[in-house]
Amino acid sequence: MRVQGKSIIVTGSGGGIGEGIAKRLAAEGASVIVNDINTSMGEKVVTDIVAAGGKASFFAADVTKSAEVKALVNAALQRHGKLDVMVNNAGWTHRNRPALEVPEDEFDKCYAVNMKSIYLATIHAVPAFRANGGGSFINIASTAGVRPRPGLTWYNGSKGAVITTSKSLAAELGPDNIRVNCINPVFNPDTGLSAEFAGGPLDEERKAKFRASIPLGRFSTALDVANAALYLASDEAAFISGVCIEVDGARCV
C-alpha cells in the first residue's frame, strides 16, 4: 500500500486518464476525492472504487472557478482531515486545426482548463499543504508541451506553460516541503479528447500515424500514467520535485 492513508484529490477523474489515476491510487490505500463536472460519470468511478474495496467520494467542481476549487479543497479537509496530494488532471483541447482558425473562445477555454486550473489549485491547496507540513502537486501536462506538433499550437502552448509553471512552483514552494511535478503522457486514443487531438474520427490511418512516432510501438494507457502518478504521490518520491516524467514510449517526433 504505497499511499496508505493519504488524502488525494484527482481532478477530471470521471473518465479517461483521471479515472485510471483515481482507481490506482485508491487501490494503493489512498482516500480519493473524485472530481469532475460530470456527476454521473464521477459517481460511477466512486462506485467502482468502493466495490473494489477502496475509499473514495465524489465532489463536483469546475476547476476554472475559484470558489469551486476552494470548495473542492475544503471537501478534502472536511472528509479526510487533511490534504496530501492534488492531481491536476482536468484538461481540454481545441480541435486540431491551423493556429489562425482556432476561435477565441476555444483558446480561452484551453488556457482556463489547462492552465488557470493550476493557478487556482495552487492558491487554494497550498495553505492546506502548509498546515499539513507539506504536500504534493502532480500536474498532468503532455508531450505536446515539449515536442509540439502542428495543428495544436494553442493546446501545446498551454501544456508548455503547465510544465514551466510546475518547475517554478517546485523551486518556490520547496521550503514548505511542497513538491510539484509533471507527467507528460503521449497520445491515448481512448480518452474523450482523442478525436479532437487527431482532427477527426480515429480511423486506422490516423492511429497508425500517431503510433509510428512512438518507438515502443503502442499508445499510452491510463494505467501507464497512473503508475507514474502513484510513484510521485508516494513517499518513494520524497526528494523528487520539479521534474517531468514523460510517459511516451520514447516518442521521437
Secondary structure as UniProt FT lines:
FT   TURN            2..5
FT   STRAND          7..10
FT   TURN            11..12
FT   HELIX           16..27
FT   TURN            28..29
FT   STRAND          31..36
FT   HELIX           39..51
FT   TURN            52..53
FT   STRAND          55..60
FT   TURN            63..64
FT   HELIX           66..80
FT   STRAND          85..88
FT   HELIX           99..101
FT   HELIX           104..111
FT   HELIX           112..116
FT   HELIX           117..131
FT   TURN            132..133
FT   STRAND          135..140
FT   HELIX           143..145
FT   TURN            150..151
FT   HELIX           153..173
FT   HELIX           174..176
FT   STRAND          178..185
FT   TURN            189..190
FT   TURN            192..193
FT   HELIX           194..198
FT   HELIX           204..211
FT   TURN            212..213
FT   TURN            215..216
FT   HELIX           222..233
FT   HELIX           235..237
FT   TURN            238..239
FT   STRAND          244..247
FT   TURN            249..250
//
